Amino acid sequence: MAEKEGIPTDACMSPAVLHKDSGFAVSGTNVRWFIAECKPTKEGTIRTMLQNAGYEAYLASRSEVKVYKSRNRRTKETIMIPGKVFVHTEQKKLMAIMLAYSSVWRFMIDRTTKDRQYAIVPDDEMQRLQYMLGKADNPVLITTDSLKVDQKVKVMRGALAGLDGWYYKKGHASYVVIKVTMGASHYVYTEVPLEDISPL
């Protein structure tokens, strides 16, 4: 199976479907997804403060229900990409954010560019990320290691219906993989029954 370095990012879902119940707004001309690097354990606080200030901020996280010995249930937010908050704004506003919030150390730089530009996550990759984290029934895994993927697929049924990505097989399990460009590529994947996947 040949290894593919670049996972295509052309969406199979319309913006209306992707944005439904997601909190996403369609991007403006100069609005991009930048990556704020912040103090550990401060991600949720920074997200809330930015949202209260009128920014669109997203924390890559999953809500999980924990059941304790007392049979009490508690919903816990698990952060999938620690120390990072995604901010949907214009580049000219980044300095103002850093000056206003001491817990934001800096905005991530794309070290693959010669002129050290700010790292930007494409809108369609962010849409897929939030869709998967918000909808997946099974655990979601993230790695910076390149995964051996070989077939572009679309989820036809189940919680992730409409999501397109790449097929990845590990042992007897089948997964759908998406990519999030954050300087280095992050591969995000979750198990999906083989019968729910269709080749593209």
N, C-alpha and C positions, 0 to 999 in steps of 0.2 A: 504493500500500500504506500503510495507516494506521499510524502509530507508536503503540505501546502502552507506556505508562510503567510499568505494574505487571504483572509476570509472575506469574500465580497460583502459589500455593505448595502446593496440595493434592496430596499424594503419590499416585501410582498404584501404588507398591510398598508392601508391608507392612513394618513395622519389622523383622520377622525377616529379610526378604530384604535390606533396606538395611544392617542391622547385621552380616550374615554376613561374616566375614573382614575386618571394617573396624576393629575395636577400639572401636566405639561402644558406649556403654551407654545404655539408655533413661533419659531424664531423670527426676529426682525432682521433687517439688512446687516446691521453691525453687531448683532447679538450672537455670542458664542458660549459654549460650555467651557469654562475655565476651571482649574482644579486648585482649590485653596488647601494648603497644607497647614494643619493646626496641631495644637498640643494634644497628646493622647488623652482620651476620656472626655475631651471637650467638643467632639464632633456634633453631638446632638444639641448642645447649647449654642454653638456657632450657627447651625442650621436654623434654629428657632429665632435667634437674634436677627439673622439676615432676612428671614421671611417676615418678621415683624417690621423690618425696615423697608419692606416693599420689594426685596430681591426674590427671584426664583432660585431656591437652593434645594439641592437634593443630596441625601445621604444614602449611599448604597447599603441597605440593611434589609433584614428579614424579621418579621414578627413571628415568634415561636411561643407556643403555649407550653409551659412547664407544669407538670403535675407533681406535687409534693406528697410525702408520706401521709400527711394529714388530709389528703385528697383535695386540698385547695389547689385551684388553678390560677396561674398568673401569666399574663402575656409579657414576654421579654423581647426587646429589640436587640437583635444580633447584628453587629456591624460587620459587613463583608469586606470592605476595603478600609482598614483603620487609618486614622490620621488624615483623611481626605474628605472634603465637602465640595461638591460640584456646584458652581455658581453660573447661572445663565444671565450674562450681562455684557456690556461693552468693555473693551479693553481699557478705555480711558478711565473707567471707574475702579479699577483694581487697586490703585494706590490709595484711594479714599477708603476702601474697605480695610486695607492693612493698617491705615492710620486710626480707623475707628474701632477696630477690634484687636486688642493686643494678643488674643489667643490665635490669631491668624499669623503664622510666621512669614509666609510668602505664598506666591502662586507658583505652581510647578512650571519649570522650564523644560522645553523639549530639547534634550541634549543631542538629538540627532540632527538638529539644524545648525548651520555654521554660525548664524548670527544670534543664537540662543534666544529664540522667540518663545513666548509663552506656549505651553502645551494646550492644545484644543482638542476636545472630544467631539467628533462629528455628531450632528443631531440624530442621525438614524441609529448610530451605535448606542447613544444614550437612551433612545426610545426602546431598543431591544433590551438593554440592561434593565430598565425599570419594569418593562413588561414581564421579563423572566423572574426578577426578584419578587414582583408583586403577585404573580399568578401561579408560579410553579407549585405543584403538590409535593414534589420530592425535594430533598436537600439540594442546594445549589453550591457548586464548588468553583473556586477561582484559582488559577495558576498563571504564572508568567512563563512556564515552560511551554514550548511549542508542542501542540498535540498533533498526532498523525491523523489527519482528516482527509477524506477522499471523495466524498459525495455530498453535493449540495442537496438539502432536503427541506421540506415544509411540514410542520405539524398540522395534521388534518382534523384531529379530534382531541378532546380533553381540555384541561385547564389552559394549555398553551396554544390552542388552535389558532392558526393564522401566522405563527412565528416561523420565519425561515432562518436557517443556519446551516451547519455542517454536521454530518453524521460522524460519530466517534464510538468505537466499540472497545470495551475493556472487560475482559473475561466474558461472562455471559450477558452482560448488561449493555444496553444501547443508550447513547446520549445524544442530545442536540447541543452543539457548541456555537457560541457567538463570540465576537471579539470586541474588546474595548481598547482603543488606542490611548494610552496615557504615557507618552514618551516611549516606554516599552509596551508591547502588546500584552494585555491581560485576556486570558481565555476563560470564559464563563460557561459552565455547562451543567446540565441536569439530566437525570435519567428520564427517558420517555419510552413507553412500550413500542416495540418495533412495528406493531400493527397500526400504530397511530401516526407513523412517519411515511411520507411519500417522496420519492426522488423528484428533483427538478431538472 
